[in-house]
Amino acid sequence: MAVFKIVNEPYSDPEDIFREIRYIYNPQKCIYTNSINLVSSDPYIIRNQFLYVKSYYGKQGGKQLEHFVLSLDTEWEEWNVGVDSLIVFIAFFLAEFRDYQMASAIHRSRTNLHVHFIMNSVNMKNGKHFHLTKQEFDSFMYNIGELLSIKDIALKGYTYYDESGRMHRGESSSPFLYPHKQPRY
């Protein structure tokens, strides 16, 4: 199963932008990068671009960034999904939030493949702070679940697919996940 999380940190210091971008672009971990509405991959320049949008709209205070992570749990999922499919996932994610500045990177750690997204908390077109209503969040998570279902992967803790391909919300520890396709771990 895949895990998608919104990192719950305050990120109230503008230097958090620099630190998080530098972390996701670390060449020792990073195997692919992408961005939207950014002109550089340099962490200093990205921080300045985020701050420029915040300053333009007078929204310098509060949370400086949003940090999202999609993680694959097993080697089977990594092999089945692969880097190319994760790149497609990144393209979906960037399109979903096309009005924000965002940097993304695929990491290969000792245990798994995972994707980091660092997004400016201020919308560059209307100056509003990032906020998802319950309905928007459900729709967003549903779309992530749909993308993962193409590769027969459930989204842990949020969605899973039964043997007939129907999506179910909620607990994803059901023994009936993919009974006809259950991989050997």
DRENLORO-707554 format. One record per residue (C-alpha): residue number from 0; residue in three letters; x, y, z. Coordinates in steps of 0.05 Angstrom, whole numbers, plus 5000, padded with zeros to 4 digits. Layout:
N
node num NUM, residu Ala, xx X, yy Y, zz Z
...
This chain:
185
node num 0, residu Met, xx 5000, yy 5000, zz 5000
node num 1, residu Ala, xx 5020, yy 5071, zz 4989
node num 2, residu Val, xx 5020, yy 5124, zz 5043
node num 3, residu Phe, xx 5004, yy 5197, zz 5027
node num 4, residu Lys, xx 5013, yy 5248, zz 5081
node num 5, residu Ile, xx 5010, yy 5322, zz 5091
node num 6, residu Val, xx 5068, yy 5338, zz 5137
node num 7, residu Asn, xx 5040, yy 5372, zz 5199
node num 8, residu Glu, xx 5095, yy 5421, zz 5217
node num 9, residu Pro, xx 5087, yy 5496, zz 5231
node num 10, residu Tyr, xx 5139, yy 5518, zz 5179
node num 11, residu Ser, xx 5131, yy 5589, zz 5204
node num 12, residu Asp, xx 5203, yy 5613, zz 5191
node num 13, residu Pro, xx 5220, yy 5635, zz 5119
node num 14, residu Glu, xx 5285, yy 5595, zz 5126
node num 15, residu Asp, xx 5242, yy 5532, zz 5130
node num 16, residu Ile, xx 5231, yy 5541, zz 5055
node num 17, residu Phe, xx 5306, yy 5539, zz 5041
node num 18, residu Arg, xx 5317, yy 5481, zz 5088
node num 19, residu Glu, xx 5261, yy 5438, zz 5060
node num 20, residu Ile, xx 5279, yy 5452, zz 4987
node num 21, residu Arg, xx 5352, yy 5436, zz 5001
node num 22, residu Tyr, xx 5330, yy 5371, zz 5034
node num 23, residu Ile, xx 5286, yy 5346, zz 4977
node num 24, residu Tyr, xx 5338, yy 5366, zz 4924
node num 25, residu Asn, xx 5395, yy 5331, zz 4962
node num 26, residu Pro, xx 5434, yy 5296, zz 4906
node num 27, residu Gln, xx 5452, yy 5237, zz 4951
node num 28, residu Lys, xx 5378, yy 5219, zz 4957
node num 29, residu Cys, xx 5345, yy 5250, zz 4897
node num 30, residu Ile, xx 5336, yy 5212, zz 4831
node num 31, residu Tyr, xx 5287, yy 5260, zz 4796
node num 32, residu Thr, xx 5264, yy 5332, zz 4805
node num 33, residu Asn, xx 5209, yy 5374, zz 4776
node num 34, residu Ser, xx 5176, yy 5440, zz 4791
node num 35, residu Ile, xx 5120, yy 5487, zz 4770
node num 36, residu Asn, xx 5120, yy 5563, zz 4769
node num 37, residu Leu, xx 5194, yy 5565, zz 4790
node num 38, residu Val, xx 5252, yy 5588, zz 4748
node num 39, residu Ser, xx 5309, yy 5553, zz 4784
node num 40, residu Ser, xx 5325, yy 5492, zz 4825
node num 41, residu Asp, xx 5371, yy 5531, zz 4871
node num 42, residu Pro, xx 5341, yy 5530, zz 4942
node num 43, residu Tyr, xx 5360, yy 5604, zz 4955
node num 44, residu Ile, xx 5326, yy 5626, zz 4891
node num 45, residu Ile, xx 5264, yy 5583, zz 4905
node num 46, residu Arg, xx 5259, yy 5613, zz 4975
node num 47, residu Asn, xx 5263, yy 5682, zz 4946
node num 48, residu Gln, xx 5210, yy 5666, zz 4894
node num 49, residu Phe, xx 5163, yy 5640, zz 4949
node num 50, residu Leu, xx 5176, yy 5702, zz 4990
node num 51, residu Tyr, xx 5164, yy 5748, zz 4931
node num 52, residu Val, xx 5094, yy 5720, zz 4921
node num 53, residu Lys, xx 5080, yy 5726, zz 4995
node num 54, residu Ser, xx 5105, yy 5797, zz 4996
node num 55, residu Tyr, xx 5065, yy 5816, zz 4934
node num 56, residu Tyr, xx 5001, yy 5795, zz 4969
node num 57, residu Gly, xx 5021, yy 5818, zz 5038
node num 58, residu Lys, xx 5019, yy 5747, zz 5066
node num 59, residu Gln, xx 5089, yy 5740, zz 5096
node num 60, residu Gly, xx 5064, yy 5713, zz 5163
node num 61, residu Gly, xx 5039, yy 5644, zz 5182
node num 62, residu Lys, xx 5056, yy 5579, zz 5149
node num 63, residu Gln, xx 5109, yy 5588, zz 5095
node num 64, residu Leu, xx 5100, yy 5522, zz 5058
node num 65, residu Glu, xx 5061, yy 5458, zz 5051
node num 66, residu His, xx 5099, yy 5392, zz 5050
node num 67, residu Phe, xx 5067, yy 5329, zz 5020
node num 68, residu Val, xx 5098, yy 5259, zz 5016
node num 69, residu Leu, xx 5076, yy 5198, zz 4976
node num 70, residu Ser, xx 5112, yy 5135, zz 4999
node num 71, residu Leu, xx 5111, yy 5064, zz 4971
node num 72, residu Asp, xx 5113, yy 5011, zz 5025
node num 73, residu Thr, xx 5145, yy 4951, zz 4990
node num 74, residu Glu, xx 5196, yy 4930, zz 4938
node num 75, residu Trp, xx 5139, yy 4898, zz 4898
node num 76, residu Glu, xx 5105, yy 4966, zz 4894
node num 77, residu Glu, xx 5169, yy 5000, zz 4873
node num 78, residu Trp, xx 5179, yy 4949, zz 4818
node num 79, residu Asn, xx 5106, yy 4951, zz 4797
node num 80, residu Val, xx 5100, yy 5027, zz 4798
node num 81, residu Gly, xx 5170, yy 5047, zz 4778
node num 82, residu Val, xx 5200, yy 5115, zz 4771
node num 83, residu Asp, xx 5164, yy 5129, zz 4705
node num 84, residu Ser, xx 5096, yy 5121, zz 4738
node num 85, residu Leu, xx 5118, yy 5165, zz 4796
node num 86, residu Ile, xx 5137, yy 5219, zz 4745
node num 87, residu Val, xx 5065, yy 5214, zz 4718
node num 88, residu Phe, xx 5040, yy 5221, zz 4789
node num 89, residu Ile, xx 5082, yy 5283, zz 4798
node num 90, residu Ala, xx 5054, yy 5312, zz 4734
node num 91, residu Phe, xx 4983, yy 5300, zz 4761
node num 92, residu Phe, xx 5001, yy 5333, zz 4827
node num 93, residu Leu, xx 5032, yy 5393, zz 4795
node num 94, residu Ala, xx 4972, yy 5402, zz 4750
node num 95, residu Glu, xx 4925, yy 5396, zz 4810
node num 96, residu Phe, xx 4959, yy 5455, zz 4843
node num 97, residu Arg, xx 4980, yy 5494, zz 4781
node num 98, residu Asp, xx 4965, yy 5562, zz 4815
node num 99, residu Tyr, xx 5020, yy 5550, zz 4867
node num 100, residu Gln, xx 5095, yy 5548, zz 4864
node num 101, residu Met, xx 5118, yy 5477, zz 4877
node num 102, residu Ala, xx 5181, yy 5435, zz 4876
node num 103, residu Ser, xx 5181, yy 5359, zz 4876
node num 104, residu Ala, xx 5232, yy 5304, zz 4880
node num 105, residu Ile, xx 5234, yy 5228, zz 4879
node num 106, residu His, xx 5279, yy 5199, zz 4933
node num 107, residu Arg, xx 5306, yy 5129, zz 4938
node num 108, residu Ser, xx 5323, yy 5115, zz 5010
node num 109, residu Arg, xx 5347, yy 5051, zz 5041
node num 110, residu Thr, xx 5276, yy 5027, zz 5050
node num 111, residu Asn, xx 5232, yy 5054, zz 4994
node num 112, residu Leu, xx 5217, yy 5102, zz 4938
node num 113, residu His, xx 5180, yy 5165, zz 4958
node num 114, residu Val, xx 5160, yy 5232, zz 4929
node num 115, residu His, xx 5166, yy 5298, zz 4965
node num 116, residu Phe, xx 5127, yy 5360, zz 4945
node num 117, residu Ile, xx 5142, yy 5429, zz 4974
node num 118, residu Met, xx 5089, yy 5481, zz 4957
node num 119, residu Asn, xx 5084, yy 5555, zz 4972
node num 120, residu Ser, xx 5027, yy 5565, zz 5021
node num 121, residu Val, xx 5003, yy 5627, zz 4981
node num 122, residu Asn, xx 4967, yy 5620, zz 4915
node num 123, residu Met, xx 5006, yy 5661, zz 4863
node num 124, residu Lys, xx 4943, yy 5680, zz 4824
node num 125, residu Asn, xx 4895, yy 5702, zz 4879
node num 126, residu Gly, xx 4939, yy 5710, zz 4941
node num 127, residu Lys, xx 4898, yy 5663, zz 4984
node num 128, residu His, xx 4930, yy 5616, zz 5034
node num 129, residu Phe, xx 4926, yy 5543, zz 5017
node num 130, residu His, xx 4865, yy 5509, zz 5048
node num 131, residu Leu, xx 4826, yy 5447, zz 5027
node num 132, residu Thr, xx 4754, yy 5439, zz 5048
node num 133, residu Lys, xx 4732, yy 5369, zz 5069
node num 134, residu Gln, xx 4700, yy 5360, zz 5000
node num 135, residu Glu, xx 4762, yy 5384, zz 4964
node num 136, residu Phe, xx 4806, yy 5340, zz 5007
node num 137, residu Asp, xx 4762, yy 5279, zz 4993
node num 138, residu Ser, xx 4763, yy 5293, zz 4918
node num 139, residu Phe, xx 4839, yy 5303, zz 4919
node num 140, residu Met, xx 4850, yy 5238, zz 4957
node num 141, residu Tyr, xx 4802, yy 5201, zz 4912
node num 142, residu Asn, xx 4842, yy 5224, zz 4851
node num 143, residu Ile, xx 4907, yy 5200, zz 4884
node num 144, residu Gly, xx 4873, yy 5133, zz 4899
node num 145, residu Glu, xx 4850, yy 5128, zz 4827
node num 146, residu Leu, xx 4920, yy 5140, zz 4800
node num 147, residu Leu, xx 4949, yy 5087, zz 4847
node num 148, residu Ser, xx 4894, yy 5037, zz 4829
node num 149, residu Ile, xx 4920, yy 5034, zz 4758
node num 150, residu Lys, xx 4980, yy 4997, zz 4788
node num 151, residu Asp, xx 4937, yy 4957, zz 4837
node num 152, residu Ile, xx 4961, yy 4996, zz 4898
node num 153, residu Ala, xx 4914, yy 5019, zz 4953
node num 154, residu Leu, xx 4922, yy 5084, zz 4989
node num 155, residu Lys, xx 4934, yy 5065, zz 5062
node num 156, residu Gly, xx 4886, yy 5093, zz 5113
node num 157, residu Tyr, xx 4842, yy 5126, zz 5061
node num 158, residu Thr, xx 4822, yy 5081, zz 5004
node num 159, residu Tyr, xx 4827, yy 5011, zz 4980
node num 160, residu Tyr, xx 4801, yy 4971, zz 4921
node num 161, residu Asp, xx 4764, yy 4905, zz 4929
node num 162, residu Glu, xx 4772, yy 4845, zz 4883
node num 163, residu Ser, xx 4722, yy 4875, zz 4832
node num 164, residu Gly, xx 4759, yy 4941, zz 4829
node num 165, residu Arg, xx 4710, yy 4982, zz 4871
node num 166, residu Met, xx 4739, yy 5036, zz 4916
node num 167, residu His, xx 4724, yy 5034, zz 4990
node num 168, residu Arg, xx 4742, yy 5090, zz 5038
node num 169, residu Gly, xx 4769, yy 5081, zz 5107
node num 170, residu Glu, xx 4813, yy 5026, zz 5137
node num 171, residu Ser, xx 4859, yy 4994, zz 5087
node num 172, residu Ser, xx 4880, yy 4933, zz 5127
node num 173, residu Ser, xx 4826, yy 4888, zz 5098
node num 174, residu Pro, xx 4849, yy 4817, zz 5082
node num 175, residu Phe, xx 4808, yy 4822, zz 5018
node num 176, residu Leu, xx 4853, yy 4872, zz 4983
node num 177, residu Tyr, xx 4869, yy 4845, zz 4914
node num 178, residu Pro, xx 4857, yy 4772, zz 4932
node num 179, residu His, xx 4869, yy 4750, zz 4861
node num 180, residu Lys, xx 4931, yy 4793, zz 4852
node num 181, residu Gln, xx 4963, yy 4791, zz 4921
node num 182, residu Pro, xx 5038, yy 4798, zz 4911
node num 183, residu Arg, xx 5089, yy 4756, zz 4947
node num 184, residu Tyr, xx 5127, yy 4800, zz 4996
